[in-house]
């Protein structure tokens, strides 16, 4: 049954992923592609939607996947709601239980040298997971790989063009104007550029 599968898959994601929401993206990607819940392009669109909506990206993705898969059942819209609820609950359950245990544990033993050294070792792993996710997404969006007629790498000129403009704007805002580039502003600029580029066929 799809609801049980959603629960087990997102429970596994929540249990075995470290590094926060962005660290979950590779495992979510593997899960949805393996189960054929969505294509690569649909997954990338889901990340975009998850970024522009409030809340942690991993929870947003779980809600989205749960809704899409649940709505495909005979329950329709209610199935989508139920799927969202189950997937979201499953992905946050391990973190809730583990952090509850850790908070009690660290309160008692957090000052010990071995515990501090272990936490120092975990931090670089979290950074590596986030960095690997960024590289995977960057390559998928800018240089998508096609396997239909053998393996071939293409150049998404539109995405590369928008990416370079956004990077330029970000540098101008932060380095030249000495202002903070708000993520919402950058996301909105990206959406507007995407509309403009495709509407007037610049690329």
Buried (B, 14 or more C-beta within 10 A) or exposed (E): EBBEBBBEBBBBBBBEBEBBBBBBBBBBBEBBBEBEBBEEEEBBEBBBEBBEEEEBBBBBBBBBBBBBBBBBBEBEEEBBBBBBBBBBBBBBBBBEEEEEEEEEEBEEEEEEEEBEEEEEEEEEEBEEBBEBBEEEBEEBBBEBEEEEEEEEEEEBEBBBBBBEBBEEBBEEBEEEEEEEBEEEBBBEBBEEBBEEBEEEEEE
